[in-house]
Amino acid sequence: MPGKLKVKIVAGRHLPVMDRASDLTDAFVEVKFGNTTFKTDVYPKSLNPQWNSEWFKFEVDDEDLQDEPLQITVLDHDTYSANDAIGKVYIDIDPLLYSEAATVISGWFPIYDTIHGIRGEINVVVKVDLFNDLNRFRQSSCGVKFFCTTSIPKCYRAVIIHGFVEELVVNEDPEYQWIDRIRTPRASNEARQRLISLMSGELQRKIGLKVLEMRGNAVVGYLQCFDLEGESGLVVRAIGTACTLDKLSSPAAFLPACNSPSKEMKESPLVHPPSHGCRSTHNSPIHTATGSRLTQNFSVSVPTLIYTGMGSGSAGKEGGPFKALLRQQTQSALEQRGGSPHRFCRRREFPFFTLTAFPPGFLVHVGGVVSARSVKLLDRIHNPDEPETRDAWWAEIRQEIKSHAKALGCHAVVGYSESTSICEEVCILSASGTAAVLNPRFLQDGTVEGCLEQRLEENLPAGCGFCHIPYDELNMPFPAHLTYCYNCRKQKVPDVLFTTIDLPTDATVIGKGCLIQARLCRLKKKAQAEANATAISNLLPFMEYEVHTQLMNKLKLKGMNALFGLRIQITVGENMLMGLASATGVYLAALPTPGGIQIAGKTPNDGSYEQHISHMQKKINDTIAKNKELYEINPPEISEEIIGSPIPEPRQRSRLLRSQSESSDEVTELDLSHGKKDAFVLEIDDTDAMEDVHSLLTDVPPPSGFYSCNTEIMPGINNWTSEIQMFTSVRVIRLSSLNLTNQALNKNFNDLCENLLKSLYFKLRSMIPCCLCHVNFTVSLPEDELIQVTVTAVAITFDKNQALQTTKAHVEKSLQRASTDNEELLQFPLELCSDSLPSHPFPPAKEHLESASSNSGIPAAQRATSVDYSSFADRCSSWIELIKLKAQTIRRGSIKTTVTVEKTSPMGEGNFRNRSAAPCANSTVGVVKMTPLSFIPGAKITKYLGIINMFFIRETTSLREEGGVSGFLHAFIAEVFAMVRAHVAALGGNAVVSYIMKQCVFMENPNKNQAQCLINVSGDAVVFARESELEVVSTQQPAANCQPACTGGEVTT
Amino acid sequence: MTSELDIFVGNTTLIDEDVYRLWLDGYSVGDAVALRVRSGILEQTGATAAVLQSDTMDHYRTFHMLERLLHAPPKLLHQLIYQIPPSRQALLIERYYAFDEAFVREVLGKKLSKGTKKDLDDISTKTGITLKSCRRQFDNFKRVFKVVEEMRGSLVDNIQQHFLLSDRLARDYAAIVFFANNRFETGKKKLQYLSFGDFAFCAELMIQNWTLGAVDSQVDDMDMDLDKEFLQDLKELKVLVADKDLLDLHKSLVCTALRGKLGVFSEMEANFKNLSRGLVNVATKLTHNKDVRDLFVDLVEKFVEPCRSDHWPLSDVRLFLNQYSASVHSLDGFRNLPKAVRPHLAAPPPLPQRVSPCGHQRGCHKT
């Protein structure tokens, strides 16, 4: 399917002065695609040249169309010497390659130079004519749609969800090639930008091929990352979830029904994840786990240390059992691979999904967080065409994840993601996800219709089913404290749930959620190669354990019992390791009330000490009470007898070891079964632990009117108004090298994060009441004593009054519903579905939620069931935490519904109107919204225009003149935003959703007055329309569609 | 632990009006933080001083980056780097170009040159406005001057078009440019009681009636340079005082018309000859550049002060001047003046709105 690419260079504006003598510029443009180059005429002596060129036509293969970026270079003509480059524009033409997206790229693009930043703008028009050609052996995958969004995009419906796709390509990094010594920094940066652009094009094409092989037509939750391995090369890797999507017919797209998944489900024998149906026995909520799982004696992800070239190695001192295990895993992996050498099959051995939100009914149970890490030593990638080593590394990790999921009685992993942290030649590969049981019906091939499964749906209690444990109660893979579900009282649930996914829209939550972070630093000796890798892998289990403990403590301190969106990042530096875990804590109605935290002293005889202890205890209890009030956590009264005293009976006390510095001898004596008790006991026997307790208490809640979470939406808030502000904040601190202890480090790191959050709250105070959503922290250690924290989030305002009403309604309804029977409940959502949707002021999900929450009454006695921890090692490195995911949902997701109910704020509305009414009045640049969320509050996404994936390098040799490091980076990030917005506007869009800054690598050398920064961002370009607008124009839908296009047009005039 | 780098970049650029004001007023980050602390913001928001410091730094950096664009406001509208809602853009521009009354009185009518810029230290000390802020204001004046000089069309329109200022601010700038171009002396002690507003009022009338633009709207600098021909023609007014008959006739016409209407009639009658001579002398000397510069000094000396010493109320001054210029038209020698000159004569000499230090406003005395 070759195609013809047509490019027209219209004009330039605000060009820099290139000729000092005349204060003007003689600009011309080179347009390059592949190996073909065209040039415009020189437009002499102007800073606003009007080239108005002919159409430059490139006749190219579609393979090239996918791989190559269009490269536009603006130059200043110089008669006597070489022409000076003003800057470049790279345009990814991928969005033009599938029919539903953009048809033309047209607009003003900032002209970017890696040394000078943005230097003026250029107006370009790009079109593509594709010739249809159904070559079976084609290498291109034109037409496969890519979405960064980790849920089914709003104006599509999923016909089939095929499953995991991954690919990686490697190359030498131009920065490290010999030629780099003789070329200019500009040339080197441009070579790098171009190479990465090429590689991501190639990667996307290859992934697309795999999708076509699976007979899908789209990739959802596409996550592409760069590993800058330095000397050893450049890796671009991507994962995603292959799907077959159907565009919802246009009128429907404008109705809230657009995403009523219940409907979808009925008409489509949905989705089949690739797990070979081996778990098809799970068609009842009670799982009969096989004994074999227990004999594995394990649910641990060990940081396996594997030296390159050596295969798998030992995992440190507690390596014994794990080694065996590892061998077992590797073996099984090999077997499978041997059995099905075909690539296609191999891929399908990973039943992973990068999605974090699902069509209702997709998830049945959730087992817990599974994660795996492995420390690798990098060596040069010898043959870029055979990226086998890296492939093998990831395959290993995925295998491990898969086996963890199995150990939890789950056959699939959702909310799956992968990441790396590289320092010199050491690389930590991490993968994590949430083990889950998917609805067996989804496991069938589309052709096989099972009537059995129908029954399952009905059996599942709505609203709490996802919390029920998927594994066997008697043979639990790890110790946990089980009780009967507080909602349906029929199934067992764990005491806490950790997950990496978003809160299911139909989950029954009490109160609001909040951002919970665990932060941790560990010093490490500087070492080389193997010694370094060993040191790191020895530290990892302790860090994981510590992070987990912190999360647990903080969760309890907040009076909550579940974590969603958990993301643990371990960063490796020269002399330290940093751990940062972020998640959103909530109180799930189906789970038991969390116990308190108990402090125990070591020297009980000392009176003043005792007093101190009791003082601390009081403070903790006060904090818990305060938090419950703050987050409106008022579980129904029945739980009173269950809550009991936050201080457990003495004999029940368990101790929790805090310090990692203990020798292994002590470890064996430890009783770590905190999981089986109501209360956590913190033993403050040394200053270390003391500080931990302090740090627990010093985490200040956000100022009133602010909420924060790292998930898409804030549990408990559903009346968003339309004002949004996406931002990126970066901080770098320098540690004083003198007294680096673990405590000092921890404190510094903690302060850094807390201060950063405080600054954000202060900066955004004018938006109160508002919520920071999708708060995404990234830590890196660019140098010995530097810690860099990057935060991207979006602040969304909400209507407080409306919120109050809702709560009131909530209470009333729950009272009304108190007597409602479970069976009745099950029927009622179904009825709702047939109702005309707009007539419901509140999403049915909410009503349901209320009724469900009123329904938890469980004898206290039953909660006592518990299982002991088997070993310290198990506990400390295991990342398997329990959860459940509510199963069947016959209702539609509440996000979308909520959105329709909302009224848009007068301001946003006004803006939009202004723009459409009097485009010329305020002249100029159309507003492009950016958000890390998959939706825009108060608006409907009407069209997806394609993926935005951009990589920029900026370098300066005049750091001081540009305002120092802060000035430099501030300007660069602003420029990156500008370039993203310009590309979206040129595609005819007015927003970027699921925006993410995947990389922000900053290096400085103040002595040389130099700095360099690399930024990689991605997102989905979309067209949205305000709901208020939609109501007006929904009958003449083309009008709504052309709205944003007009905006784009404005820009060009 | 020291913060090496600390930035916040929003998709929509955050503008804090209070910090913007502090920045415009030329305070250093440290001073600005201290002032913000004093405003009680820490108590209101529960923030710490460190947060405030970081926030202030951040805003200052943003403003610093925006400053380049503010020098050519249309660029601010068309640039793609900072996404700023239109209302905020307008606020940024308007505030950036706003100036202090105390400052503008110091430089009004002075040449906007390097020499004057060197004196800014003194002005800063004298007015208590920070040197930074003085520089900004001075540079604004100079920039506007440079852009609109030698441009066709209405001065106010040009300023508005190139700097996107509000109507009111554009008018003020027109006055500043007009005064700087003609170098009117405004700094003399005698003139200290006059506000910028008084001068701006005069400038507007002079632009309307005394410049090239008043006759022809298609010349460069039409609103900035006084119409030489007009100034030349003013010499003709000399007969009003030189010819004794004409002077008497003029006086009788004015007196007849104003009898009973003026509180200070007898003083006026006694002083008519002096006043008329003063006014006409000022007018006839305007062909010399030096005398043009001293226009306001002369007017105050020759006309305002005599009136003030006789305690003329403002309304009487206005009545007198209106009648004084109206009666001229009925005088013999003036009836046959070329038509082109007439409109100019219709305009009386500009007089500061205030004649007395107590600040009675004199309304429009144009007929």
Contacts between the chains, C-beta under 8 A, distances in Angstrom:
chain1	res1	chain2	res2	distance
A	13	B	78	7.2
A	14	B	75	6.7
A	14	B	78	7.2
A	14	B	79	7.3
A	108	B	80	6.8
A	110	B	80	5.5
A	110	B	81	7.4
A	118	B	80	7.6
A	118	B	81	6.2
A	121	B	80	6.4
A	703	B	45	6.7
A	703	B	46	5.5
A	725	B	10	5.4
A	725	B	11	6.7
A	725	B	12	5.7
A	725	B	14	7.6
A	726	B	10	7.0
A	726	B	11	4.4
A	727	B	8	6.1
A	727	B	9	6.3
A	727	B	10	4.2
A	727	B	11	6.7
A	728	B	8	7.8
A	728	B	9	5.3
A	729	B	7	6.6
A	729	B	8	4.5
A	729	B	9	7.4
A	730	B	5	6.4
A	730	B	6	7.7
A	730	B	7	5.3
A	731	B	3	6.5
A	731	B	5	6.5
A	731	B	6	5.1
A	731	B	7	7.8
A	732	B	3	7.3
A	732	B	4	4.3
A	732	B	5	4.0
A	732	B	6	7.7
A	733	B	1	5.3
A	733	B	2	6.5
A	733	B	3	5.5
A	733	B	4	6.3
A	734	B	1	7.3
A	734	B	2	5.2
A	734	B	4	5.1
A	735	B	1	6.2
A	736	B	1	6.8
A	736	B	2	7.9
A	748	B	1	4.8
A	751	B	1	7.0
A	752	B	1	7.6
A	755	B	48	7.9
A	755	B	50	6.4
A	755	B	51	6.9
A	755	B	54	7.8
A	758	B	47	6.6
A	758	B	48	6.8
A	758	B	51	5.2
A	759	B	8	7.1
A	759	B	51	5.1
A	759	B	54	5.3
A	759	B	55	6.5
A	760	B	8	7.5
A	761	B	47	7.9
A	762	B	45	6.0
A	762	B	47	4.6
A	762	B	51	5.0
A	762	B	52	7.5
A	762	B	55	5.8
A	763	B	8	5.9
A	763	B	14	6.4
A	763	B	55	6.0
A	763	B	58	7.6
A	765	B	45	5.8
A	786	B	4	6.7
A	788	B	5	7.7
A	911	B	85	7.1
A	914	B	86	7.7
A	922	B	77	7.6
A	922	B	86	4.0
A	923	B	77	5.2
A	923	B	78	7.1
A	924	B	77	4.7
A	924	B	78	5.4
A	925	B	77	7.6
A	925	B	78	6.8
A	925	B	79	7.7
A	925	B	80	6.0
A	925	B	83	7.5
A	927	B	83	6.6
A	927	B	85	7.8
A	928	B	83	7.3
A	929	B	11	7.0
A	930	B	11	4.4
A	963	B	61	6.3
A	963	B	64	6.8
A	963	B	65	7.8
A	965	B	4	6.3
A	965	B	5	4.5
A	966	B	5	5.2
A	966	B	6	6.1
A	966	B	7	5.2
A	966	B	57	7.4
A	966	B	61	6.3
A	967	B	61	5.9
A	967	B	64	7.7
A	967	B	65	7.6
A	969	B	5	6.2
A	969	B	7	5.6
A	970	B	7	4.4
A	970	B	9	6.0
A	970	B	58	7.9
A	970	B	61	5.7
A	970	B	62	7.5
A	970	B	65	7.2
A	971	B	65	6.3
A	973	B	7	7.1
A	973	B	9	4.3
A	974	B	9	5.4
A	974	B	13	7.8
A	974	B	65	7.6
A	974	B	81	5.3
A	974	B	82	6.4
A	975	B	81	6.0
A	977	B	9	6.8
A	977	B	11	5.8
A	977	B	81	7.9
A	977	B	83	7.4
A	978	B	80	4.5
A	978	B	81	4.5
A	978	B	82	7.8
A	978	B	83	7.9
A	981	B	11	7.9
A	981	B	80	6.8
A	981	B	83	6.8
A	982	B	80	5.5
A	1002	B	5	7.5
